[in-house]
Amino acid sequence: MRVILAGFAAIWSVTLIGYLISRYELLGPDATTVLARLAFLIATPALLFTTLSTTTPAQVFTPAFGVYLLSTIVVAASYLAVAGWWWRRPAGEVAIGTLGASYVNAANLGTPVAAYVLNDVSVVAPILLFQVLVAAPTAFAVLDLTAGGRRPSARRLLSLPARNPIMIASGAGLAVALADWHPPAEILRPFELLGAAAVPLALLALGMSLPGSRPLAAGAQSVERVTAVALKVVGQPVAAYLIGRHGVGLTGPALLAAVVTAALPTAQNVFIFATQYHRGERLARDAVVLSTIATAGTLLLISALLG
């Protein structure tokens, strides 16, 4: 339990530093955008390349990951149905809201939780793989194609992967892993150094966006925010439990792994994506902040009930 609390304490400590930087205007008015772009264009791709290049196919297909994947599909489809088909929200905002409801903080919080609660860090690898190779690229395609306000051409569609640094880095890392090539440490070290900055940069940018914000205030996107956070905090872990326990008969550590990974809060990268594309920025920020606060309690409860 102490390790989970320590993980959240680290997240909020760095976010607080970002808040103070913005509150006292230490880096200028454009600092939030600059740090967010640095995280999106440089640091996050480096982190994903080093992570995926050391992943093996055997780490991907586990029962716990299968349950997590199904729970993600359930909550993502639920948000899409409500926001896209019922509320008729713009496609870009729906994409960000869907990520807010289902894109978990596997890298920053998932790793320590997997290490000290599940005793198995490998459960995080397939989640990262799915998110960076399927979930994020799908959202990027929607965000990119709606950014210009015009019907995309076939050439624009086909060139999407080549124009997105996260997709490029993810593809390169997966290619290295599938080729069973182990790059020398001298080659990986620059990527490791840059990748180490990804999470701090994202948390600083998140904190710097908070002065003047009111995550619980009513207004634009308030309904979307409540829906996304409720699905993330309650809907996804409940779906994982029902699917895992009653659908495929998981018990013990496998069931715990499935529910815990589904219960992780919204990743701060969702805010970075929203900032990069200027779509649903407040929605993304509030989903990250509120889900991280709420899941500090739900993860403890899940660990106590299933651990």
Stockholm file with secondary structure:
# STOCKHOLM 1.0

chainA/1-307         MRVILAGFAAIWSVTLIGYLISRYELLGPDATTVLARLAFLIATPALLFTTLSTTTPAQVFTPAFGVYLLSTIVVAASYLAVAGWWWRRPAGEVAIGTLGASYVNAANLGTPVAAYVLNDVSVVAPILLFQVLVAAPTAFAVLDLTAGGRRPSARRLLSLPARNPIMIASGAGLAVALADWHPPAEILRPFELLGAAAVPLALLALGMSLPGSRPLAAGAQSVERVTAVALKVVGQPVAAYLIGRHGVGLTGPALLAAVVTAALPTAQNVFIFATQYHRGERLARDAVVLSTIATAGTLLLISALLG
#=GR chainA/1-307 SS CHHHHHHHHHHHHHHHHHHHHHHTTSSCTTHHHHHHHHIIIIIHHHHHHHHHTTCCGGGTCCHHHHHHHHHHHHHHHHHIIIIIIISCCCHHHHHHHHHHHHCBCIIIIIHHHHHHTSSCGGGHHHHHHHIIIIIHHHHHHHHHHHHSSSCCCHHHHHTHHHHCHHHHHHHHHHHHHHTTCCCCHHHHHHHHHHHTTHHHHHHHHHHHTCTTCCTTCCSTTHHHHHHHHHIIIIIHHHHHHIIIIIISCCCHHHHHHHHHHHHSCBCTHHHHHHHHHTSSHHHHHHHHHHHHHHHHHHHHHHHHHHC
#=GC SS_cons         CHHHHHHHHHHHHHHHHHHHHHHTTSSCTTHHHHHHHHIIIIIHHHHHHHHHTTCCGGGTCCHHHHHHHHHHHHHHHHHIIIIIIISCCCHHHHHHHHHHHHCBCIIIIIHHHHHHTSSCGGGHHHHHHHIIIIIHHHHHHHHHHHHSSSCCCHHHHHTHHHHCHHHHHHHHHHHHHHTTCCCCHHHHHHHHHHHTTHHHHHHHHHHHTCTTCCTTCCSTTHHHHHHHHHIIIIIHHHHHHIIIIIISCCCHHHHHHHHHHHHSCBCTHHHHHHHHHTSSHHHHHHHHHHHHHHHHHHHHHHHHHHC
//
